[in-house]
Amino acid sequence: MCSSDLMPAGNIGLKTPSITEILPNPTGTGNDTTDEFVELYNPNSVAFELSGFSLITGSTSTHSYIFPSGTKIPPNSFAAYYSAETSLSLSNSGGQTKLLDPFGNSIALSNIYSSAKEGQSWALAKGKWYWTTTPTPSKANIIKE
């Protein structure tokens, strides 16, 4: 087993992050290769280390991004990970996003979304997923249909 396959010791006993927002179809001058994002939320009162964790996007054709060593989400915070950094591709015609631990176990996932309208994000609020016309990367979601 290599060191990248180990769970960061500081995460033991912590709640797992949630996937809280996905922007698959940026608006206007938005560019899919740079402006799409997946947002995670850390519900803990301490930082959560993502080293060795993976984001997986897509349903029929999947793409993955492994977080590099030292990547952390601050306590009680949202963090958006943009396609410019992750090279992840999000389908405009439906998909899903998963967060995997370093062992490959799915620990968080979004609901499957249908066709994404330009500029709308797929966002989690009060335990349900909604399309919203107000994307809020790295901030609490605002649902405006």
C-alpha positions in Angstrom: 0.0 0.0 0.0 1.4 3.4 -0.9 1.2 6.4 1.3 -1.4 8.1 -1.0 -3.8 5.2 -0.2 -3.9 6.1 3.5 -6.6 8.0 5.2 -5.2 11.3 6.6 -4.9 10.7 10.3 -6.6 14.1 11.2 -9.8 13.0 9.5 -10.4 10.0 11.8 -13.7 10.6 13.7 -14.7 13.5 11.5 -17.9 13.8 9.5 -17.4 13.5 5.8 -17.7 16.5 3.5 -20.9 16.9 1.4 -21.2 17.7 -2.2 -23.4 20.9 -2.1 -23.3 22.5 -5.6 -22.4 21.7 -9.2 -22.2 24.2 -12.1 -22.2 22.1 -15.3 -23.1 24.9 -17.8 -21.6 28.3 -17.0 -23.4 31.3 -18.5 -22.4 34.1 -20.9 -18.6 34.2 -21.3 -18.3 31.2 -19.0 -16.0 28.5 -20.3 -16.7 24.9 -19.5 -13.0 24.1 -19.3 -12.3 26.7 -16.6 -15.6 27.8 -15.0 -17.5 24.6 -14.2 -17.2 23.7 -10.5 -18.0 21.2 -7.8 -18.5 22.5 -4.3 -17.8 20.6 -1.1 -18.9 21.6 2.5 -16.9 20.6 5.6 -19.3 20.3 8.5 -16.6 19.9 11.1 -15.1 22.4 13.5 -11.6 21.5 12.3 -10.1 21.4 8.8 -10.8 18.3 6.7 -7.9 17.0 4.7 -8.7 15.8 1.1 -5.3 14.4 0.3 -5.8 11.2 -1.7 -9.6 11.7 -2.0 -11.2 11.8 -5.5 -14.0 13.7 -7.2 -15.7 11.6 -9.9 -18.0 13.3 -12.4 -20.4 11.8 -15.0 -22.7 8.8 -15.2 -22.0 7.0 -18.4 -18.6 8.4 -19.1 -16.7 9.4 -15.9 -13.8 11.7 -15.2 -11.8 11.8 -12.0 -9.6 14.2 -10.0 -7.4 13.1 -7.1 -6.8 15.9 -4.6 -3.1 16.5 -4.1 -1.3 16.2 -0.8 -2.1 19.1 1.6 -5.5 20.0 0.2 -7.8 21.0 3.0 -11.3 22.4 3.5 -11.4 24.9 6.4 -13.7 24.2 9.3 -17.5 24.8 8.7 -16.7 26.1 5.1 -17.6 25.6 1.5 -14.9 25.1 -1.1 -15.4 25.2 -4.9 -13.1 23.2 -7.1 -13.1 24.6 -10.6 -12.5 22.7 -13.9 -9.4 24.9 -14.5 -7.8 23.2 -11.5 -9.3 19.8 -11.7 -9.7 19.3 -15.5 -13.1 17.7 -14.6 -15.8 17.8 -17.3 -19.4 18.1 -16.2 -22.1 17.0 -18.7 -24.8 19.5 -19.6 -27.2 16.7 -20.4 -27.2 15.0 -17.1 -24.8 13.5 -14.6 -23.7 13.0 -11.1 -20.7 13.8 -8.9 -19.2 11.5 -6.2 -16.5 12.0 -3.6 -14.4 8.9 -2.9 -12.1 8.3 0.1 -8.5 7.2 -0.6 -9.7 3.6 -0.5 -12.2 4.2 -3.4 -15.3 4.1 -1.2 -18.1 6.6 -2.2 -18.6 8.8 0.8 -20.7 11.6 -0.7 -22.7 12.0 -3.9 -25.1 14.4 -5.6 -28.5 13.4 -6.9 -28.4 12.7 -10.6 -29.3 15.9 -12.5 -31.1 16.2 -15.8 -30.4 18.7 -18.6 -28.5 21.8 -17.2 -29.7 25.2 -18.3 -27.1 27.8 -19.0 -26.0 29.5 -15.8 -28.0 27.3 -13.4 -26.3 25.3 -10.7 -27.5 22.0 -9.2 -27.5 22.8 -5.5 -28.3 21.1 -2.2 -30.5 23.0 0.3 -32.4 21.6 3.3 -31.6 18.0 2.2 -33.0 18.4 -1.4 -31.4 19.1 -4.7 -32.7 22.1 -6.8 -31.7 24.0 -10.0 -31.0 27.6 -9.0 -30.4 30.6 -11.1 -27.9 31.9 -8.5 -24.7 29.9 -8.3 -22.8 30.6 -5.1 -19.3 29.0 -5.3 -17.6 28.7 -1.9 -20.7 30.1 -0.1 -24.0 28.9 1.3 -26.5 28.1 -1.5 -29.3 30.4 -2.5 -32.2 28.7 -4.3 -33.9 30.9 -6.9 -35.8 28.9 -9.5 
